[in-house]
Amino acid sequence: MSKLLLFKELYIEAFRNLGHYLITSYLKVLTWLCIACLAIVSYAFIYRWATGFYF
C-alpha cells in the first residue's frame, strides 16, 4: 500500500508547476493511455501463459 501512495505522490509532484494547462492535460492523458496499454498487454500475456499457448 505504501508503494501505491508513493506512486500517487510522485504522480502529483511530477505535474505540479509543469507549465501551461494544455501541456499538463496532454501529458496526464498520455500517461493514463500508456498505463492502459501496458495493462492490456500484461493481461494478454498472462492469459496466453495461463491457457498454455505455445510461444
N, C-alpha and C positions, 0 to 999 in steps of 0.2 A: 504494500500500500504506500509505503514511503517513496518508492520509485515512481509511482504514479503522481504523487504530489510534487516530486522533484521535476518530473516532466512537465507538469502543469505550470510550475513556477518558471521553468526555462522557456516555455512557450510564451508566457505573458511577458517576460523580460525581453525576449527577442524582438517583440513587436512594439515595445514601449519606446517612444521618441524616435521612431523609424523615419518619419518624414510625412509626405503627403498622404492624405486619406486613401486615394485610389491605389497607390502603391501598396499600402498596408493591406487593404482589402484584397487586392490581387494575390499577394503572397500568402495570405491566410487561406484563400480558396485553393491555391496551388498546393499548399501544404496538406490540406484535407483530401484533395484529389489524389495526391501521391500515397497517402496513408491508405485510402480506399483501394487503390490499385495494388498495393502490397498485400492488403488483406485478401483480395480476390485471388492473387497468385498463390498466397500461402494456403488458402482454402483448397484450391485446385490441386496443388502438390500433395497436401495431406490426404485429400480424397483419393487421388490416384494411388498413393502409397498404401492407404488402408484397404483398398479394394484389390490390391495385388497386381496392379498394372506393371507390365514389364517395360522398363525404360530402355 
